[in-house]
């Protein structure tokens, strides 16, 4: 009987499942959207039960699309939106609050308080992260401060905490576990010692009993409950979405880099067994653990990447489908001087400004919806360039090219403009679902579906390469304009 790997890719706006074969090709896929909840400006939540329901239905749908049975699934790999956190009742399994999403800025004041006390340096040294609402730890502090009786229940051992991977594994297997890539995004995990940091837990007043057990990214996370798929399928791979994408791109050598164009944009560079401390506001994170020790990465995060296109579609009504934006953007020769800085939930690396808010600058009476479309796509590329420049400054050497993936990487205009503004090639893989593929590889390696990372590397195939076509003078003028727009945006104080 032919065997396959099922990857569950739980993202910020959709739950996707994909069936892969041994050469890393897709046999079946199913994707389902779920609701975005915005209780207040800058706040973002998800319904954990809706996440589980859509992810489970997507898994069944992918198997149906591939025309296979559960007995043909050799293993399941999970990848997920990171930093989004869930608390649920240990006895009933019922969430006690909506999932607080990585984009949510509600814990900004908590971060400021911790900085004022002087904890930022210590926390950064231990976790590789900055004190920012982006990460799970201060979201958890907010929950303890604002949900009545929660702390008492947690101290009694009645509450479980997890990022989305933990929530899905719990629903699949009943186990309360996570992996180092997700643990390293919580502000609670010591990335050098490989453990939940007791001192940070005390600072944040978080009971250690609520935390999941941390297992290697390619290991045994449990078996699915038989009533879910009709068979007990091993769950053997787990990684946060950006680390999974790095793995899916076969970036196994130190210095290899990728950029994922999703709801946000995320640039990661493999730094091998060395945890490099950035001098340019990048993060140090765990790339993966194959059971032989940590591989580390430098990371830069753009909070609003493809989400700016969703904004044009859903809030402004400039387009009705996201796919329309490329044709609209190409209908004008430039943005007409318009610049969009999509700091809707603050700005990530290298600025880390949680108080910044979005801005549209340089518009005139002649600015059209086509100019808005072009400016939105250009903003994605500008923000990604900021990350790569910071990364090159940390390296002290240029990155020769960048591998790209994610939904927005299908936009040829964006990829060409990215290559132009970076002045370096942008390379797309033949299999675009690199995040899910990375999770599949982690799972398959554990059960012997793939024998080694060398076999995984042989599976990676180039689909297309974009090369720079912009003059240096034009590039420099655009970069100067972007930098001015960022400066103006950050100087604006929203009352």
Secondary structure as the mmCIF struct_conf table of DSSP 4:
data_model
#
loop_
_struct_conf.conf_type_id
_struct_conf.id
_struct_conf.beg_label_comp_id
_struct_conf.beg_label_asym_id
_struct_conf.beg_label_seq_id
_struct_conf.end_label_comp_id
_struct_conf.end_label_asym_id
_struct_conf.end_label_seq_id
STRN STRN1 UNK A 4 UNK A 10
BEND BEND1 UNK A 12 UNK A 13
STRN STRN2 UNK A 14 UNK A 20
TURN_TY1_P TURN_TY1_P1 UNK A 22 UNK A 23
BEND BEND2 UNK A 24 UNK A 24
STRN STRN3 UNK A 26 UNK A 33
STRN STRN4 UNK A 37 UNK A 37
BEND BEND3 UNK A 39 UNK A 40
TURN_TY1_P TURN_TY1_P2 UNK A 41 UNK A 42
STRN STRN5 UNK A 45 UNK A 46
HELX_RH_AL_P HELX_RH_AL_P1 UNK A 48 UNK A 66
TURN_TY1_P TURN_TY1_P3 UNK A 67 UNK A 67
HELX_RH_3T_P HELX_RH_3T_P1 UNK A 70 UNK A 72
STRN STRN6 UNK A 73 UNK A 80
BEND BEND4 UNK A 82 UNK A 83
STRN STRN7 UNK A 85 UNK A 89
TURN_TY1_P TURN_TY1_P4 UNK A 90 UNK A 92
STRN STRN8 UNK A 95 UNK A 95
BEND BEND5 UNK A 96 UNK A 97
HELX_LH_PP_P HELX_LH_PP_P1 UNK A 98 UNK A 98
STRN STRN9 UNK A 99 UNK A 100
HELX_LH_PP_P HELX_LH_PP_P2 UNK A 101 UNK A 101
TURN_TY1_P TURN_TY1_P5 UNK A 102 UNK A 103
TURN_TY1_P TURN_TY1_P6 UNK A 106 UNK A 107
HELX_RH_AL_P HELX_RH_AL_P2 UNK A 108 UNK A 117
TURN_TY1_P TURN_TY1_P7 UNK A 118 UNK A 118
HELX_RH_AL_P HELX_RH_AL_P3 UNK A 120 UNK A 127
BEND BEND6 UNK A 128 UNK A 128
BEND BEND7 UNK A 131 UNK A 131
TURN_TY1_P TURN_TY1_P8 UNK A 133 UNK A 134
BEND BEND8 UNK A 135 UNK A 135
HELX_RH_AL_P HELX_RH_AL_P4 UNK A 136 UNK A 146
BEND BEND9 UNK A 147 UNK A 147
TURN_TY1_P TURN_TY1_P9 UNK A 148 UNK A 149
HELX_RH_AL_P HELX_RH_AL_P5 UNK A 150 UNK A 155
TURN_TY1_P TURN_TY1_P10 UNK A 156 UNK A 157
STRN STRN10 UNK A 159 UNK A 163
HELX_RH_AL_P HELX_RH_AL_P6 UNK A 164 UNK A 173
BEND BEND10 UNK A 174 UNK A 174
STRN STRN11 UNK A 177 UNK A 179
HELX_RH_AL_P HELX_RH_AL_P7 UNK A 180 UNK A 183
TURN_TY1_P TURN_TY1_P11 UNK A 184 UNK A 185
BEND BEND11 UNK A 186 UNK A 187
STRN STRN12 UNK A 189 UNK A 190
TURN_TY1_P TURN_TY1_P12 UNK A 191 UNK A 194
STRN STRN13 UNK A 195 UNK A 196
HELX_RH_AL_P HELX_RH_AL_P8 UNK A 198 UNK A 204
TURN_TY1_P TURN_TY1_P13 UNK A 205 UNK A 205
HELX_RH_3T_P HELX_RH_3T_P2 UNK A 208 UNK A 210
BEND BEND12 UNK A 211 UNK A 211
HELX_LH_PP_P HELX_LH_PP_P3 UNK A 212 UNK A 212
STRN STRN14 UNK A 213 UNK A 215
BEND BEND13 UNK A 217 UNK A 217
STRN STRN15 UNK A 218 UNK A 218
BEND BEND14 UNK A 219 UNK A 219
STRN STRN16 UNK A 223 UNK A 223
HELX_RH_AL_P HELX_RH_AL_P9 UNK A 226 UNK A 229
BEND BEND15 UNK A 230 UNK A 231
STRN STRN17 UNK A 234 UNK A 234
STRN STRN18 UNK A 235 UNK A 240
HELX_RH_AL_P HELX_RH_AL_P10 UNK A 241 UNK A 248
TURN_TY1_P TURN_TY1_P14 UNK A 249 UNK A 250
BEND BEND16 UNK A 253 UNK A 253
TURN_TY1_P TURN_TY1_P15 UNK A 254 UNK A 255
STRN STRN19 UNK A 257 UNK A 261
BEND BEND17 UNK A 262 UNK A 264
STRN STRN20 UNK A 265 UNK A 272
TURN_TY1_P TURN_TY1_P16 UNK A 273 UNK A 273
HELX_LH_PP_P HELX_LH_PP_P4 UNK A 276 UNK A 278
BEND BEND18 UNK A 279 UNK A 281
HELX_LH_PP_P HELX_LH_PP_P5 UNK A 282 UNK A 282
STRN STRN21 UNK A 283 UNK A 289
BEND BEND19 UNK A 291 UNK A 292
STRN STRN22 UNK A 294 UNK A 302
BEND BEND20 UNK A 303 UNK A 305
TURN_TY1_P TURN_TY1_P17 UNK A 306 UNK A 306
HELX_RH_AL_P HELX_RH_AL_P11 UNK A 307 UNK A 314
TURN_TY1_P TURN_TY1_P18 UNK A 315 UNK A 315
BEND BEND21 UNK A 316 UNK A 316
BEND BEND22 UNK A 318 UNK A 318
BEND BEND23 UNK A 320 UNK A 321
HELX_RH_3T_P HELX_RH_3T_P3 UNK A 322 UNK A 324
HELX_RH_AL_P HELX_RH_AL_P12 UNK A 325 UNK A 330
TURN_TY1_P TURN_TY1_P19 UNK A 331 UNK A 331
BEND BEND24 UNK A 332 UNK A 334
TURN_TY1_P TURN_TY1_P20 UNK A 336 UNK A 337
STRN STRN23 UNK A 339 UNK A 341
TURN_TY1_P TURN_TY1_P21 UNK A 344 UNK A 345
STRN STRN24 UNK A 347 UNK A 347
TURN_TY1_P TURN_TY1_P22 UNK A 349 UNK A 351
STRN STRN25 UNK A 353 UNK A 353
TURN_TY1_P TURN_TY1_P23 UNK A 354 UNK A 355
STRN STRN26 UNK A 359 UNK A 361
BEND BEND25 UNK A 362 UNK A 362
TURN_TY1_P TURN_TY1_P24 UNK A 365 UNK A 366
HELX_RH_AL_P HELX_RH_AL_P13 UNK A 369 UNK A 395
TURN_TY1_P TURN_TY1_P25 UNK A 396 UNK A 396
BEND BEND26 UNK A 397 UNK A 397
STRN STRN27 UNK A 401 UNK A 405
BEND BEND27 UNK A 406 UNK A 406
HELX_RH_3T_P HELX_RH_3T_P4 UNK A 407 UNK A 410
HELX_RH_AL_P HELX_RH_AL_P14 UNK A 412 UNK A 422
TURN_TY1_P TURN_TY1_P26 UNK A 423 UNK A 423
BEND BEND28 UNK A 424 UNK A 424
STRN STRN28 UNK A 425 UNK A 429
BEND BEND29 UNK A 430 UNK A 432
HELX_RH_AL_P HELX_RH_AL_P15 UNK A 434 UNK A 447
TURN_TY1_P TURN_TY1_P27 UNK A 448 UNK A 448
BEND BEND30 UNK A 449 UNK A 450
HELX_RH_AL_P HELX_RH_AL_P16 UNK A 453 UNK A 459
STRN STRN29 UNK A 462 UNK A 466
BEND BEND31 UNK A 470 UNK A 470
HELX_RH_AL_P HELX_RH_AL_P17 UNK A 472 UNK A 491
#
